[in-house]
Every structure is written in C-alpha cells, then in structure tokens.
C-alpha cells in the first residue's frame, strides 16, 4: 500500500481526493496548510505528495515545495492548481515539482499520474548502477556521484539524468524526454527541458571540465563521456 500525503485547504476537494486515493489502495495523510504539510513531509516517509498551490497560513504551495527541497526531501510531488497557463506550469516544475495537474481534473487522471511518479522511484530490476565516464548513478540507492563527489539532484533532475544515462551516446529528442520523464506531452513551446538540462550541466560539469551533455541542434540532447 502506497503512503501519500495530500496538502489541500478546500475541505470538499480534500475529502474527494482522500476517497479516490483510498479506493486506489493508498494510505492517505492530510494537511490543510503549507506549514503543517511541510512538518509532515519532513518528519515522515511518503511515496508521493499531492500539493495544492494556493494554501493559507503564510506558506503557499511553491514556497512549501522550495522549503521541502531545501531540506533534501526528494519525495515526488504532484502540484494541483487552477492556474493552467504554460508559464504557471513551468513555475511549478522549476520550483521542484515532478508533475502539474490543473483544476478541475478527473480523479482517474490524478491516480494515474501518481502511479507514474511512484513507479519512477522503483529501481529497474537487475540494474545495479550506470557508469558514464566519471559519472555514476546507483538506482538502488538513488545516488549520483561525479568524479567521486556526491551530486544532489531534485527528483525530476534525477529522472532526466537516469534517462540520458540509459541512452548514453544516443541523441534523445525533446519529445522522447517529455514522454519518458514527464509521462505526458507538455506544450513544446515551453523551455522546461532546457531549464532542467542547464541545471544538470551546472551540477555535473564544474568549471574547467568538459561538458557531458551536448545539445544536438534541431534534434535533442546526448550524454557521453568526455574525451
């Protein structure tokens, strides 16, 4: 049974989400403010978090998410919001969210997206680690090191890097990344992939080292061991 934390201040919406997740064989805990949600998320282990953006009590959703990531809590987070514009979705993903679902939504889609987020946490059977040059990723421990130094990654950054390492030396398109890492098609006019790739490069390639992630103009990206 999966453990899910739902942070939502609207009582009716919260009750409906809890009912849907309980029917989906989830063990659900709830909070109605960002502060209460943050305390629960830091103190307990969850398989996923459902987070409303507009929360009372002085700590709104994205602020709570930023604090969560600053505390090195990497639990996958599905953001809920009535703000459906592309820029708003990108803001949520940049803040450390793993997925973004706009209100109103169907509960079957909510549970499907949560299932997808939680599947990513499960290491591929039989895979001990990926090694590309100085870069090492251990899916069992969800640890990344580069030249022996730990590389702290947000969940989406980790999944993106894992996918690139699984396709070492191959060009992967933006469409492939959207479908594999985000599980659905985002508006391809957004620069969310570029933002995540840029963050990965900064974390993997300290100043003075050869880059490991190349942009292949008009095609996508490729990860490789530097010469």
N, C-alpha and C positions, 0 to 999 in steps of 0.2 A: 504494500500500500504506500502510495506516494504522500509525502508531507508537504503541504502547500500553505503558504501564508498569504492571506488576502487583506490588503490595506485599502479600504474604501469607506468614505464617510456617509454615503447615502444608504440609509437603512434598508430600503426596498431592494436596491441593486445588490447590496451585500448579501441579503438573505437569498436572493435568486442565484447569485454566484455560488454561495455555500451549498445550496441544494443541488445545483448542477454538478459541482465537483464531488460532493458526497455520493451522488448517484454514479459518478465516474470512478468510484472506489478510491477517493482521495481522503486523507485525514487533514482537515482544514482548521487552521487557527486564524483569528481575525484581529484587526486593529482598525480604528476609525480616525486616527491622527498620524501624521508623519513621525512624530516623536515616539509614540507608542510602537509604531511599526518598526522603527529603527532599533529600539531596545530589544524587541523580539527577534528581529533578523540577526542581530549581532550575538545574542545570547543563545540562540538555538540553531539547529541544523535543519534546513529545508531543501527539498528537491527543486522548488521553484517558488517565485513570489509574483503575485498579481498586484500591481501598484497603480492606483488612481493618481492622475497628475494633480488634480485640484483638491488639496487637503487643507483642513483647518488647523489651527493651533500654532501657527507661526513657522511651520516647516512643510512647504508644499512638496509635491511628488519628486520633482527633479532635484530639489535640494536634499531631500531624504536619500535619493539614489546616489548623489555625489558623496554624501557622508558615508553611505554604506560601502562604496568602492574605496574610499579613503581608509576605511577600517579593514581593507583587504578581504571583504566578504564577496565572494565570486558567484554566489547563488544566481542562477538565471532569473532575469526579471522581465515580465511581460507588462508593458505600460498600457493602461487604459485611459482614453481621453476623448472628449468631444471635439478637440482641436484636430482637424483632419488635413489641414494644409501640408503640403510637402515639407515646407520649412519647419513646421512644428514636429513632424515625424523625425526629421533629421536631427532636430534639437534633442529629442528623446533618446535617439540612438547614440548621439555624441556624448550624452551625459552618462552613458554606461548601460543603457537598456539593451536587451537582447532581441526584443520584438515590440511591436507597437500595434495595438488594436483600437480602432476608433469606435466610439459610441454613436448610435446604437449598434449592437453586434448580436450575432446568433451564438447561443451557448455551445452549439456543436463546434463552431469555429474556435471559440475560446479553449475548449478542451483539446481540440486537435493541435492548436499551437503550443499549448502547454506540454502535450505529449512529445512534440518535436523538440522543444527546449530540453526536456528531461532526457530524451534519447541521446542528445549530444554529450551528456555527462558520462554516458556509459562507454568505457574503453572498447575499442574494436577487439573481438576475441582473438587471442593468439598473438596480438601485436604487443611487443614489449617496449619498443621505442622507435623513433625516426631519427636518423642522423644525416645531416647535410653539412659537410664541411665542419666548421667549428660549432654548428648549431645542433642542439639535441633536444628532442621533445619526448617526454615519457607520458603516454596517455593513461597509464595506470595510476600514476601519482599526480597527473595533470601539472607537471613541472616542465619548465623550459629553461635551458641554460645556453649561453653563448660564450665560447672560449672559457668554460668553467664557471662563469658568473651567472647567478640567477637572473632571469628576465621576468619581472612581474607583468602579467598581461590581464586585461579585462576579459570576461568570458567571450565576447564577440571577437576580440583580437586573437584569443587563443584558437578559436574555431577556424578563423581565417588562416592563421599560420599553419594549423594542422592540415587544412585542405591543400594549401600550397606545397607543404612538405610531402603530402601524399602524391602530388603531381610534380615532383622535382624534375626540373629540366623541360617541362611541358608548358606551353602557353595556355593559360586558362582565361576565358573570356569573362567580361563583366556579367553576362547572363548566367554563366556557369556558377559564378560566385554568388549572385543573388539567390539562385535556386538552391545551392548547396549550403550556404552559410546562413541565409535569411529564411530559407524554406518557402519563399514565395516571391513573386515578382514585385519589386519596388518600381516606382517611376524612374526610368533610366536617365531622366534629366537631373536626378539628384547626384550629389558628389559624395554620398556616404561611403562608397568604396574607396574613393581617393583619400578621404579623411582617415579611414582605418589603415590603409596602406602606408600613408605618411607617418602615422603613429608607430606602426610596426618598424618601419625603416629607422626611425629615430632610436627605438629601443634595441634593435638588433645591430645597427651599424654605428658604433661610436665614431666620433670624428677621427678621420685618418684611416679608416678601414674601408675596404672595397665593398660596395653595396651588394646585398644578396637578392634583393627583389628588383627586377628590371621591369620597366614599362615598355611593352611592345606596342608601338604606336598603331592605333586602329584595330588592335587585336585583343589586348588584355595585359596580363602580367605573367612573369615567370620567376620562380625562385630557383637559385642554383648556388653551388659552392663557388666562391670567388677564386679566380686564378691565383 
